[in-house]
Amino acid sequence: MGTSKIKVEVALDKTALQKIDEIVDSSNYLDTKRSESIGTILSAFLKPEVNHAEKARGLIIRKRKGLL
């Protein structure tokens, strides 16, 4: 059973939008759009069973190592 979805508008700065576009462009074989990419990113970050502090810590470490 799927979850219901509500459409929202978001305002992104130019840098964030460029990053989203890079994700979309690098995933063109999936025929994805900006909205699907943004929704997927938010869903991955906001899962209730995920420890968000630990996830952020891991991302910070990866970024500092140049892996992100």
N, C-alpha and C positions, 0 to 999 in steps of 0.2 A: 504494500500500500504506500503510495507516494505522499509526500507532504505538500500542502497547498503553498502556492507562491503568491507573493504580492510584488507588483512592479513598483520600483522607486527610481527616482532620479538621483544621480550623484554628481558632485562637482569635484574634478580632479585637477591638480596642478599639472603643468605641462610635462614635467619630468615623469610623474606617475603615469600619465597618459601614454607617453613614449614607451615606458616599460610594458604597459599592457599591450600596446601595439606590437612590440617585439615578441611578446608571448604569442599573440594571435598569428603574426607572420611566421614564426618558427613552428607553428602547429597547423599550417595551412592544409596538411593532409587530413586533418580532423574536421575541416570545414567549420571551424569555430568562429564565433563573433566576440566582440568586446564584452557584451553583457554576459555571455556564458562563461568567459574567462574570469570576469570580476566575481560573478556568483560562485564559481568553483573555488577561487582564492578565499573568499569570505567564508564559505562553508568549511573549508579545510582549517581555517584559523579559529572558527567559532564552535567547533564540535564540543558539546557539553562534557564529554568524557576525557577531553584533553586538558592537560595541565598547561595553561597558556603561559605562565611564567617560565616553565621549563622549555617550552617550545620557542619562546622569544630568546631565551638564553642560548639555545642551540643555534638559532639563526644568527645571533650576534657573533658567536664564535666562528661560524662558517663565513660570515661576511669579513671578519677580521683576518681570516686565513686566505681571503681572496677566492673562496669557493662559491660565493653567492653574488 
